[in-house]
């Protein structure tokens, strides 16, 4: 399901960028969270579209951290 993160939550396991309060996220049934359809300011890239879980699901339909679930 899609949600907005209410507090900082560490690192996205797909892109390795920080999951920060206010980010749009996808929460999987296993409760893992990943970026979903947001724009952020990177160090060397002014604007980058981050849709981590959407891109992951184009190739694999399981959680990156729980592939056997």
Gaussian input, Z-matrix of N, CA and C with variables (Angstrom, degrees):
# hf/3-21g

backbone

0 1
 N
 C     1     B1
 C     2     B2     1     A1
 N     3     B3     2     A2     1     D1
 C     4     B4     3     A3     2     D2
 C     5     B5     4     A4     3     D3
 N     6     B6     5     A5     4     D4
 C     7     B7     6     A6     5     D5
 C     8     B8     7     A7     6     D6
 N     9     B9     8     A8     7     D7
 C    10    B10     9     A9     8     D8
 C    11    B11    10    A10     9     D9
 N    12    B12    11    A11    10    D10
 C    13    B13    12    A12    11    D11
 C    14    B14    13    A13    12    D12
 N    15    B15    14    A14    13    D13
 C    16    B16    15    A15    14    D14
 C    17    B17    16    A16    15    D15
 N    18    B18    17    A17    16    D16
 C    19    B19    18    A18    17    D17
 C    20    B20    19    A19    18    D18
 N    21    B21    20    A20    19    D19
 C    22    B22    21    A21    20    D20
 C    23    B23    22    A22    21    D21
 N    24    B24    23    A23    22    D22
 C    25    B25    24    A24    23    D23
 C    26    B26    25    A25    24    D24
 N    27    B27    26    A26    25    D25
 C    28    B28    27    A27    26    D26
 C    29    B29    28    A28    27    D27
 N    30    B30    29    A29    28    D28
 C    31    B31    30    A30    29    D29
 C    32    B32    31    A31    30    D30
 N    33    B33    32    A32    31    D31
 C    34    B34    33    A33    32    D32
 C    35    B35    34    A34    33    D33
 N    36    B36    35    A35    34    D34
 C    37    B37    36    A36    35    D35
 C    38    B38    37    A37    36    D36
 N    39    B39    38    A38    37    D37
 C    40    B40    39    A39    38    D38
 C    41    B41    40    A40    39    D39
 N    42    B42    41    A41    40    D40
 C    43    B43    42    A42    41    D41
 C    44    B44    43    A43    42    D42
 N    45    B45    44    A44    43    D43
 C    46    B46    45    A45    44    D44
 C    47    B47    46    A46    45    D45
 N    48    B48    47    A47    46    D46
 C    49    B49    48    A48    47    D47
 C    50    B50    49    A49    48    D48
 N    51    B51    50    A50    49    D49
 C    52    B52    51    A51    50    D50
 C    53    B53    52    A52    51    D51
 N    54    B54    53    A53    52    D52
 C    55    B55    54    A54    53    D53
 C    56    B56    55    A55    54    D54
 N    57    B57    56    A56    55    D55
 C    58    B58    57    A57    56    D56
 C    59    B59    58    A58    57    D57
 N    60    B60    59    A59    58    D58
 C    61    B61    60    A60    59    D59
 C    62    B62    61    A61    60    D60
 N    63    B63    62    A62    61    D61
 C    64    B64    63    A63    62    D62
 C    65    B65    64    A64    63    D63
 N    66    B66    65    A65    64    D64
 C    67    B67    66    A66    65    D65
 C    68    B68    67    A67    66    D66
 N    69    B69    68    A68    67    D67
 C    70    B70    69    A69    68    D68
 C    71    B71    70    A70    69    D69
 N    72    B72    71    A71    70    D70
 C    73    B73    72    A72    71    D71
 C    74    B74    73    A73    72    D72
 N    75    B75    74    A74    73    D73
 C    76    B76    75    A75    74    D74
 C    77    B77    76    A76    75    D75
 N    78    B78    77    A77    76    D76
 C    79    B79    78    A78    77    D77
 C    80    B80    79    A79    78    D78
 N    81    B81    80    A80    79    D79
 C    82    B82    81    A81    80    D80
 C    83    B83    82    A82    81    D81
 N    84    B84    83    A83    82    D82
 C    85    B85    84    A84    83    D83
 C    86    B86    85    A85    84    D84
 N    87    B87    86    A86    85    D85
 C    88    B88    87    A87    86    D86
 C    89    B89    88    A88    87    D87
 N    90    B90    89    A89    88    D88
 C    91    B91    90    A90    89    D89
 C    92    B92    91    A91    90    D90
 N    93    B93    92    A92    91    D91
 C    94    B94    93    A93    92    D92
 C    95    B95    94    A94    93    D93
 N    96    B96    95    A95    94    D94
 C    97    B97    96    A96    95    D95
 C    98    B98    97    A97    96    D96
 N    99    B99    98    A98    97    D97
 C   100   B100    99    A99    98    D98
 C   101   B101   100   A100    99    D99
 N   102   B102   101   A101   100   D100
 C   103   B103   102   A102   101   D101
 C   104   B104   103   A103   102   D102
 N   105   B105   104   A104   103   D103
 C   106   B106   105   A105   104   D104
 C   107   B107   106   A106   105   D105
 N   108   B108   107   A107   106   D106
 C   109   B109   108   A108   107   D107
 C   110   B110   109   A109   108   D108
 N   111   B111   110   A110   109   D109
 C   112   B112   111   A111   110   D110
 C   113   B113   112   A112   111   D111
 N   114   B114   113   A113   112   D112
 C   115   B115   114   A114   113   D113
 C   116   B116   115   A115   114   D114
 N   117   B117   116   A116   115   D115
 C   118   B118   117   A117   116   D116
 C   119   B119   118   A118   117   D117
 N   120   B120   119   A119   118   D118
 C   121   B121   120   A120   119   D119
 C   122   B122   121   A121   120   D120
 N   123   B123   122   A122   121   D121
 C   124   B124   123   A123   122   D122
 C   125   B125   124   A124   123   D123
 N   126   B126   125   A125   124   D124
 C   127   B127   126   A126   125   D125
 C   128   B128   127   A127   126   D126
 N   129   B129   128   A128   127   D127
 C   130   B130   129   A129   128   D128
 C   131   B131   130   A130   129   D129
 N   132   B132   131   A131   130   D130
 C   133   B133   132   A132   131   D131
 C   134   B134   133   A133   132   D132
 N   135   B135   134   A134   133   D133
 C   136   B136   135   A135   134   D134
 C   137   B137   136   A136   135   D135
 N   138   B138   137   A137   136   D136
 C   139   B139   138   A138   137   D137
 C   140   B140   139   A139   138   D138
 N   141   B141   140   A140   139   D139
 C   142   B142   141   A141   140   D140
 C   143   B143   142   A142   141   D141
 N   144   B144   143   A143   142   D142
 C   145   B145   144   A144   143   D143
 C   146   B146   145   A145   144   D144
 N   147   B147   146   A146   145   D145
 C   148   B148   147   A147   146   D146
 C   149   B149   148   A148   147   D147
 N   150   B150   149   A149   148   D148
 C   151   B151   150   A150   149   D149
 C   152   B152   151   A151   150   D150
 N   153   B153   152   A152   151   D151
 C   154   B154   153   A153   152   D152
 C   155   B155   154   A154   153   D153
 N   156   B156   155   A155   154   D154
 C   157   B157   156   A156   155   D155
 C   158   B158   157   A157   156   D156
 N   159   B159   158   A158   157   D157
 C   160   B160   159   A159   158   D158
 C   161   B161   160   A160   159   D159
 N   162   B162   161   A161   160   D160
 C   163   B163   162   A162   161   D161
 C   164   B164   163   A163   162   D162
 N   165   B165   164   A164   163   D163
 C   166   B166   165   A165   164   D164
 C   167   B167   166   A166   165   D165
 N   168   B168   167   A167   166   D166
 C   169   B169   168   A168   167   D167
 C   170   B170   169   A169   168   D168
 N   171   B171   170   A170   169   D169
 C   172   B172   171   A171   170   D170
 C   173   B173   172   A172   171   D171
 N   174   B174   173   A173   172   D172
 C   175   B175   174   A174   173   D173
 C   176   B176   175   A175   174   D174
 N   177   B177   176   A176   175   D175
 C   178   B178   177   A177   176   D176
 C   179   B179   178   A178   177   D177
 N   180   B180   179   A179   178   D178
 C   181   B181   180   A180   179   D179
 C   182   B182   181   A181   180   D180
 N   183   B183   182   A182   181   D181
 C   184   B184   183   A183   182   D182
 C   185   B185   184   A184   183   D183
 N   186   B186   185   A185   184   D184
 C   187   B187   186   A186   185   D185
 C   188   B188   187   A187   186   D186
 N   189   B189   188   A188   187   D187
 C   190   B190   189   A189   188   D188
 C   191   B191   190   A190   189   D189
 N   192   B192   191   A191   190   D190
 C   193   B193   192   A192   191   D191
 C   194   B194   193   A193   192   D192
 N   195   B195   194   A194   193   D193
 C   196   B196   195   A195   194   D194
 C   197   B197   196   A196   195   D195
 N   198   B198   197   A197   196   D196
 C   199   B199   198   A198   197   D197
 C   200   B200   199   A199   198   D198
 N   201   B201   200   A200   199   D199
 C   202   B202   201   A201   200   D200
 C   203   B203   202   A202   201   D201
 N   204   B204   203   A203   202   D202
 C   205   B205   204   A204   203   D203
 C   206   B206   205   A205   204   D204

   B1=1.4632
   B2=1.5265
   B3=1.3232
   B4=1.4641
   B5=1.5179
   B6=1.3297
   B7=1.4534
   B8=1.5261
   B9=1.3311
   B10=1.4634
   B11=1.5213
   B12=1.3091
   B13=1.4605
   B14=1.5202
   B15=1.3271
   B16=1.4636
   B17=1.5265
   B18=1.3503
   B19=1.4713
   B20=1.5166
   B21=1.3220
   B22=1.4585
   B23=1.5264
   B24=1.3352
   B25=1.4669
   B26=1.5242
   B27=1.3175
   B28=1.4596
   B29=1.5137
   B30=1.3202
   B31=1.4485
   B32=1.5279
   B33=1.3205
   B34=1.4673
   B35=1.5288
   B36=1.3219
   B37=1.4611
   B38=1.5225
   B39=1.3303
   B40=1.4611
   B41=1.5220
   B42=1.3408
   B43=1.4717
   B44=1.5264
   B45=1.3270
   B46=1.4596
   B47=1.5316
   B48=1.3412
   B49=1.4609
   B50=1.5269
   B51=1.3258
   B52=1.4539
   B53=1.5314
   B54=1.3128
   B55=1.4581
   B56=1.5250
   B57=1.3305
   B58=1.4567
   B59=1.5242
   B60=1.3251
   B61=1.4573
   B62=1.5297
   B63=1.3337
   B64=1.4537
   B65=1.5180
   B66=1.3574
   B67=1.4619
   B68=1.5215
   B69=1.3277
   B70=1.4582
   B71=1.5149
   B72=1.3257
   B73=1.4623
   B74=1.5225
   B75=1.3133
   B76=1.4557
   B77=1.5153
   B78=1.3340
   B79=1.4627
   B80=1.5251
   B81=1.3254
   B82=1.4533
   B83=1.5292
   B84=1.3369
   B85=1.4760
   B86=1.5282
   B87=1.3353
   B88=1.4709
   B89=1.5323
   B90=1.3534
   B91=1.4647
   B92=1.5259
   B93=1.3352
   B94=1.4687
   B95=1.5180
   B96=1.3363
   B97=1.4640
   B98=1.5241
   B99=1.3466
   B100=1.4597
   B101=1.5132
   B102=1.3360
   B103=1.4687
   B104=1.5197
   B105=1.3186
   B106=1.4661
   B107=1.5111
   B108=1.3272
   B109=1.4525
   B110=1.5149
   B111=1.3188
   B112=1.4653
   B113=1.5109
   B114=1.3148
   B115=1.4606
   B116=1.5247
   B117=1.3328
   B118=1.4613
   B119=1.5152
   B120=1.3151
   B121=1.4651
   B122=1.5179
   B123=1.3328
   B124=1.4501
   B125=1.5202
   B126=1.3192
   B127=1.4619
   B128=1.5324
   B129=1.3311
   B130=1.4596
   B131=1.5302
   B132=1.3080
   B133=1.4595
   B134=1.5161
   B135=1.3093
   B136=1.4607
   B137=1.5226
   B138=1.3315
   B139=1.4516
   B140=1.5171
   B141=1.2987
   B142=1.4534
   B143=1.5168
   B144=1.2988
   B145=1.4538
   B146=1.5234
   B147=1.3072
   B148=1.4583
   B149=1.5168
   B150=1.3029
   B151=1.4589
   B152=1.5267
   B153=1.2931
   B154=1.4601
   B155=1.5203
   B156=1.3242
   B157=1.4604
   B158=1.5199
   B159=1.3350
   B160=1.4703
   B161=1.5213
   B162=1.3416
   B163=1.4638
   B164=1.5249
   B165=1.3265
   B166=1.4623
   B167=1.5240
   B168=1.3251
   B169=1.4626
   B170=1.5256
   B171=1.3340
   B172=1.4670
   B173=1.5228
   B174=1.3440
   B175=1.4552
   B176=1.5254
   B177=1.3237
   B178=1.4622
   B179=1.5248
   B180=1.3065
   B181=1.4611
   B182=1.5329
   B183=1.3311
   B184=1.4603
   B185=1.5183
   B186=1.3036
   B187=1.4667
   B188=1.5305
   B189=1.3294
   B190=1.4690
   B191=1.5322
   B192=1.3224
   B193=1.4600
   B194=1.5158
   B195=1.3352
   B196=1.4707
   B197=1.5323
   B198=1.3292
   B199=1.4617
   B200=1.5235
   B201=1.3175
   B202=1.4665
   B203=1.5285
   B204=1.3520
   B205=1.4789
   B206=1.5031
   A1=109.45
   A2=116.30
   A3=121.55
   A4=109.18
   A5=115.85
   A6=120.99
   A7=108.33
   A8=116.40
   A9=122.18
   A10=106.76
   A11=116.24
   A12=122.08
   A13=110.74
   A14=116.82
   A15=121.53
   A16=113.08
   A17=117.17
   A18=120.57
   A19=109.06
   A20=117.37
   A21=121.80
   A22=109.47
   A23=116.78
   A24=119.33
   A25=113.22
   A26=118.10
   A27=120.11
   A28=112.66
   A29=115.95
   A30=122.58
   A31=111.24
   A32=116.10
   A33=121.79
   A34=107.56
   A35=117.38
   A36=121.39
   A37=113.16
   A38=117.67
   A39=120.18
   A40=111.12
   A41=117.95
   A42=120.31
   A43=113.46
   A44=117.13
   A45=124.43
   A46=113.50
   A47=117.80
   A48=121.93
   A49=108.09
   A50=116.62
   A51=121.11
   A52=111.16
   A53=116.09
   A54=122.89
   A55=105.87
   A56=116.61
   A57=120.87
   A58=111.67
   A59=114.48
   A60=121.10
   A61=109.64
   A62=116.31
   A63=121.78
   A64=114.21
   A65=117.80
   A66=120.81
   A67=109.73
   A68=115.90
   A69=120.91
   A70=106.77
   A71=115.78
   A72=120.90
   A73=110.52
   A74=115.05
   A75=122.67
   A76=106.11
   A77=116.51
   A78=121.62
   A79=107.13
   A80=115.99
   A81=121.22
   A82=110.54
   A83=118.16
   A84=120.53
   A85=113.70
   A86=117.76
   A87=121.77
   A88=111.48
   A89=117.09
   A90=126.48
   A91=114.23
   A92=118.46
   A93=120.49
   A94=108.77
   A95=116.06
   A96=120.29
   A97=110.83
   A98=115.01
   A99=122.82
   A100=108.48
   A101=117.04
   A102=121.07
   A103=109.87
   A104=115.60
   A105=121.20
   A106=108.84
   A107=116.66
   A108=122.85
   A109=115.95
   A110=118.22
   A111=120.72
   A112=110.01
   A113=115.52
   A114=121.67
   A115=107.38
   A116=116.82
   A117=119.45
   A118=110.32
   A119=116.12
   A120=122.31
   A121=108.21
   A122=116.84
   A123=121.43
   A124=110.27
   A125=116.50
   A126=120.34
   A127=111.66
   A128=117.31
   A129=120.72
   A130=112.41
   A131=116.81
   A132=121.56
   A133=107.34
   A134=116.97
   A135=119.30
   A136=111.63
   A137=118.40
   A138=121.78
   A139=108.19
   A140=116.10
   A141=120.56
   A142=108.24
   A143=116.05
   A144=121.07
   A145=108.00
   A146=116.83
   A147=121.40
   A148=108.37
   A149=115.85
   A150=121.56
   A151=107.41
   A152=115.49
   A153=122.79
   A154=113.55
   A155=117.02
   A156=119.33
   A157=110.92
   A158=117.75
   A159=119.86
   A160=110.61
   A161=116.57
   A162=120.76
   A163=111.22
   A164=116.96
   A165=121.17
   A166=110.04
   A167=117.49
   A168=121.54
   A169=113.21
   A170=118.55
   A171=120.14
   A172=110.65
   A173=116.64
   A174=121.74
   A175=112.56
   A176=117.02
   A177=121.68
   A178=109.13
   A179=118.70
   A180=121.62
   A181=113.97
   A182=118.24
   A183=120.44
   A184=110.86
   A185=116.77
   A186=122.50
   A187=109.35
   A188=118.56
   A189=120.84
   A190=113.06
   A191=116.89
   A192=120.49
   A193=113.16
   A194=117.43
   A195=122.39
   A196=109.43
   A197=118.30
   A198=120.59
   A199=115.09
   A200=118.03
   A201=119.62
   A202=112.96
   A203=117.59
   A204=120.62
   A205=111.55
   D1=153.46
   D2=-179.41
   D3=-92.81
   D4=141.71
   D5=-175.09
   D6=-154.62
   D7=170.56
   D8=173.46
   D9=-111.91
   D10=130.60
   D11=-175.89
   D12=-69.27
   D13=127.77
   D14=-176.53
   D15=-87.20
   D16=-16.34
   D17=176.41
   D18=-156.00
   D19=158.24
   D20=178.14
   D21=-54.16
   D22=142.47
   D23=-173.42
   D24=-137.70
   D25=30.32
   D26=176.63
   D27=83.94
   D28=-144.41
   D29=-169.57
   D30=-108.37
   D31=139.29
   D32=172.76
   D33=-72.79
   D34=125.10
   D35=-177.05
   D36=-69.39
   D37=-13.05
   D38=-179.76
   D39=-91.06
   D40=-54.20
   D41=-175.92
   D42=-99.57
   D43=-11.75
   D44=179.22
   D45=69.57
   D46=11.56
   D47=173.37
   D48=-86.33
   D49=156.17
   D50=-179.71
   D51=-68.12
   D52=140.34
   D53=171.04
   D54=-88.52
   D55=113.02
   D56=-173.04
   D57=-114.79
   D58=153.38
   D59=177.83
   D60=-49.34
   D61=132.92
   D62=179.67
   D63=93.36
   D64=-12.82
   D65=177.51
   D66=-66.39
   D67=145.38
   D68=171.51
   D69=-81.56
   D70=128.79
   D71=-175.71
   D72=-129.73
   D73=162.31
   D74=168.07
   D75=-110.53
   D76=130.84
   D77=176.65
   D78=-109.06
   D79=117.83
   D80=-178.03
   D81=-82.55
   D82=165.39
   D83=179.06
   D84=-56.34
   D85=-28.29
   D86=177.94
   D87=-78.35
   D88=-1.31
   D89=179.72
   D90=78.81
   D91=3.76
   D92=172.04
   D93=-68.55
   D94=148.92
   D95=-179.97
   D96=-125.59
   D97=146.52
   D98=-178.35
   D99=-144.02
   D100=158.44
   D101=175.01
   D102=-60.09
   D103=144.70
   D104=175.45
   D105=-142.65
   D106=111.06
   D107=172.04
   D108=55.03
   D109=55.57
   D110=178.06
   D111=-127.51
   D112=164.01
   D113=176.26
   D114=-115.59
   D115=134.56
   D116=178.66
   D117=-135.57
   D118=163.11
   D119=175.63
   D120=-93.36
   D121=117.01
   D122=177.23
   D123=-93.06
   D124=172.95
   D125=-178.13
   D126=-67.11
   D127=-43.94
   D128=-175.54
   D129=-113.09
   D130=-7.57
   D131=-179.61
   D132=-118.23
   D133=122.69
   D134=-174.63
   D135=-61.80
   D136=-53.59
   D137=177.73
   D138=-131.76
   D139=133.98
   D140=177.86
   D141=-138.34
   D142=132.70
   D143=177.99
   D144=-79.76
   D145=125.49
   D146=-179.87
   D147=-114.26
   D148=113.28
   D149=177.10
   D150=-132.76
   D151=53.27
   D152=-170.34
   D153=-46.93
   D154=-57.03
   D155=-173.67
   D156=-69.95
   D157=-32.92
   D158=177.77
   D159=-62.58
   D160=-45.64
   D161=179.03
   D162=-67.22
   D163=-39.15
   D164=177.74
   D165=-59.92
   D166=-45.34
   D167=-177.17
   D168=-69.21
   D169=-15.92
   D170=174.12
   D171=-67.24
   D172=-24.76
   D173=-176.78
   D174=-110.36
   D175=-31.28
   D176=-172.49
   D177=-144.48
   D178=133.49
   D179=-176.70
   D180=-97.66
   D181=12.53
   D182=178.92
   D183=-114.04
   D184=163.99
   D185=177.39
   D186=-62.77
   D187=134.63
   D188=178.39
   D189=-60.04
   D190=-28.08
   D191=-177.79
   D192=-96.96
   D193=-13.93
   D194=179.95
   D195=-135.37
   D196=65.09
   D197=-173.52
   D198=-63.07
   D199=-21.96
   D200=-178.14
   D201=-88.44
   D202=-7.84
   D203=-179.50
   D204=-75.69

